[in-house]
């Protein structure tokens, strides 16, 4: 949840959020949608959507 809240905060500040990973399938999905869901659990469970994100392959230069 902390990562999601941090992501939402930076996006609201106009900062571009780019994830780096080695799983090309995950990267392609994130780049196609430019968003991902965050499931907040607990008594006030809800799903938040972090939008405006992209991803790069960390094994490529």
MODELLER restraints for C-alpha pairs under 7 A, 6 or more apart:
rsr = mdl.restraints
at = mdl.atoms
rsr.add(forms.Gaussian(group=physical.xy_distance, feature=features.Distance(at['CA:1:A'], at['CA:40:A']), mean=6.62, stdev=0.5))
rsr.add(forms.Gaussian(group=physical.xy_distance, feature=features.Distance(at['CA:4:A'], at['CA:38:A']), mean=6.61, stdev=0.5))
rsr.add(forms.Gaussian(group=physical.xy_distance, feature=features.Distance(at['CA:8:A'], at['CA:50:A']), mean=6.05, stdev=0.5))
rsr.add(forms.Gaussian(group=physical.xy_distance, feature=features.Distance(at['CA:11:A'], at['CA:17:A']), mean=6.90, stdev=0.5))
rsr.add(forms.Gaussian(group=physical.xy_distance, feature=features.Distance(at['CA:16:A'], at['CA:53:A']), mean=6.96, stdev=0.5))
rsr.add(forms.Gaussian(group=physical.xy_distance, feature=features.Distance(at['CA:17:A'], at['CA:53:A']), mean=5.18, stdev=0.5))
rsr.add(forms.Gaussian(group=physical.xy_distance, feature=features.Distance(at['CA:17:A'], at['CA:54:A']), mean=6.59, stdev=0.5))
rsr.add(forms.Gaussian(group=physical.xy_distance, feature=features.Distance(at['CA:18:A'], at['CA:53:A']), mean=5.89, stdev=0.5))
rsr.add(forms.Gaussian(group=physical.xy_distance, feature=features.Distance(at['CA:18:A'], at['CA:54:A']), mean=4.85, stdev=0.5))
rsr.add(forms.Gaussian(group=physical.xy_distance, feature=features.Distance(at['CA:18:A'], at['CA:55:A']), mean=5.02, stdev=0.5))
rsr.add(forms.Gaussian(group=physical.xy_distance, feature=features.Distance(at['CA:19:A'], at['CA:54:A']), mean=6.30, stdev=0.5))
rsr.add(forms.Gaussian(group=physical.xy_distance, feature=features.Distance(at['CA:19:A'], at['CA:55:A']), mean=4.43, stdev=0.5))
rsr.add(forms.Gaussian(group=physical.xy_distance, feature=features.Distance(at['CA:19:A'], at['CA:56:A']), mean=6.27, stdev=0.5))
rsr.add(forms.Gaussian(group=physical.xy_distance, feature=features.Distance(at['CA:20:A'], at['CA:55:A']), mean=5.67, stdev=0.5))
rsr.add(forms.Gaussian(group=physical.xy_distance, feature=features.Distance(at['CA:20:A'], at['CA:56:A']), mean=5.00, stdev=0.5))
rsr.add(forms.Gaussian(group=physical.xy_distance, feature=features.Distance(at['CA:20:A'], at['CA:57:A']), mean=5.67, stdev=0.5))
rsr.add(forms.Gaussian(group=physical.xy_distance, feature=features.Distance(at['CA:20:A'], at['CA:58:A']), mean=5.22, stdev=0.5))
rsr.add(forms.Gaussian(group=physical.xy_distance, feature=features.Distance(at['CA:21:A'], at['CA:56:A']), mean=6.65, stdev=0.5))
rsr.add(forms.Gaussian(group=physical.xy_distance, feature=features.Distance(at['CA:21:A'], at['CA:57:A']), mean=5.32, stdev=0.5))
rsr.add(forms.Gaussian(group=physical.xy_distance, feature=features.Distance(at['CA:21:A'], at['CA:58:A']), mean=5.32, stdev=0.5))
rsr.add(forms.Gaussian(group=physical.xy_distance, feature=features.Distance(at['CA:22:A'], at['CA:57:A']), mean=5.31, stdev=0.5))
rsr.add(forms.Gaussian(group=physical.xy_distance, feature=features.Distance(at['CA:22:A'], at['CA:58:A']), mean=5.70, stdev=0.5))
rsr.add(forms.Gaussian(group=physical.xy_distance, feature=features.Distance(at['CA:22:A'], at['CA:59:A']), mean=6.29, stdev=0.5))
rsr.add(forms.Gaussian(group=physical.xy_distance, feature=features.Distance(at['CA:24:A'], at['CA:57:A']), mean=6.79, stdev=0.5))
rsr.add(forms.Gaussian(group=physical.xy_distance, feature=features.Distance(at['CA:27:A'], at['CA:55:A']), mean=5.49, stdev=0.5))
rsr.add(forms.Gaussian(group=physical.xy_distance, feature=features.Distance(at['CA:27:A'], at['CA:56:A']), mean=6.58, stdev=0.5))
rsr.add(forms.Gaussian(group=physical.xy_distance, feature=features.Distance(at['CA:30:A'], at['CA:54:A']), mean=6.24, stdev=0.5))
rsr.add(forms.Gaussian(group=physical.xy_distance, feature=features.Distance(at['CA:30:A'], at['CA:55:A']), mean=6.54, stdev=0.5))
rsr.add(forms.Gaussian(group=physical.xy_distance, feature=features.Distance(at['CA:31:A'], at['CA:54:A']), mean=5.14, stdev=0.5))
rsr.add(forms.Gaussian(group=physical.xy_distance, feature=features.Distance(at['CA:31:A'], at['CA:55:A']), mean=6.06, stdev=0.5))
rsr.add(forms.Gaussian(group=physical.xy_distance, feature=features.Distance(at['CA:34:A'], at['CA:51:A']), mean=5.99, stdev=0.5))
rsr.add(forms.Gaussian(group=physical.xy_distance, feature=features.Distance(at['CA:34:A'], at['CA:52:A']), mean=5.26, stdev=0.5))
rsr.add(forms.Gaussian(group=physical.xy_distance, feature=features.Distance(at['CA:34:A'], at['CA:53:A']), mean=4.87, stdev=0.5))
rsr.add(forms.Gaussian(group=physical.xy_distance, feature=features.Distance(at['CA:34:A'], at['CA:54:A']), mean=5.68, stdev=0.5))
rsr.add(forms.Gaussian(group=physical.xy_distance, feature=features.Distance(at['CA:35:A'], at['CA:49:A']), mean=6.65, stdev=0.5))
rsr.add(forms.Gaussian(group=physical.xy_distance, feature=features.Distance(at['CA:35:A'], at['CA:50:A']), mean=5.39, stdev=0.5))
rsr.add(forms.Gaussian(group=physical.xy_distance, feature=features.Distance(at['CA:35:A'], at['CA:51:A']), mean=4.18, stdev=0.5))
rsr.add(forms.Gaussian(group=physical.xy_distance, feature=features.Distance(at['CA:35:A'], at['CA:52:A']), mean=5.96, stdev=0.5))
rsr.add(forms.Gaussian(group=physical.xy_distance, feature=features.Distance(at['CA:35:A'], at['CA:53:A']), mean=5.80, stdev=0.5))
rsr.add(forms.Gaussian(group=physical.xy_distance, feature=features.Distance(at['CA:36:A'], at['CA:49:A']), mean=5.70, stdev=0.5))
rsr.add(forms.Gaussian(group=physical.xy_distance, feature=features.Distance(at['CA:36:A'], at['CA:50:A']), mean=5.52, stdev=0.5))
rsr.add(forms.Gaussian(group=physical.xy_distance, feature=features.Distance(at['CA:36:A'], at['CA:51:A']), mean=6.76, stdev=0.5))
rsr.add(forms.Gaussian(group=physical.xy_distance, feature=features.Distance(at['CA:37:A'], at['CA:47:A']), mean=6.43, stdev=0.5))
rsr.add(forms.Gaussian(group=physical.xy_distance, feature=features.Distance(at['CA:37:A'], at['CA:48:A']), mean=5.73, stdev=0.5))
rsr.add(forms.Gaussian(group=physical.xy_distance, feature=features.Distance(at['CA:37:A'], at['CA:49:A']), mean=4.48, stdev=0.5))
rsr.add(forms.Gaussian(group=physical.xy_distance, feature=features.Distance(at['CA:37:A'], at['CA:50:A']), mean=6.33, stdev=0.5))
rsr.add(forms.Gaussian(group=physical.xy_distance, feature=features.Distance(at['CA:38:A'], at['CA:47:A']), mean=5.55, stdev=0.5))
rsr.add(forms.Gaussian(group=physical.xy_distance, feature=features.Distance(at['CA:38:A'], at['CA:48:A']), mean=5.11, stdev=0.5))
rsr.add(forms.Gaussian(group=physical.xy_distance, feature=features.Distance(at['CA:38:A'], at['CA:49:A']), mean=6.06, stdev=0.5))
rsr.add(forms.Gaussian(group=physical.xy_distance, feature=features.Distance(at['CA:39:A'], at['CA:46:A']), mean=6.07, stdev=0.5))
rsr.add(forms.Gaussian(group=physical.xy_distance, feature=features.Distance(at['CA:39:A'], at['CA:47:A']), mean=4.52, stdev=0.5))
rsr.add(forms.Gaussian(group=physical.xy_distance, feature=features.Distance(at['CA:39:A'], at['CA:48:A']), mean=6.48, stdev=0.5))
rsr.add(forms.Gaussian(group=physical.xy_distance, feature=features.Distance(at['CA:40:A'], at['CA:46:A']), mean=5.26, stdev=0.5))
rsr.add(forms.Gaussian(group=physical.xy_distance, feature=features.Distance(at['CA:40:A'], at['CA:47:A']), mean=5.90, stdev=0.5))
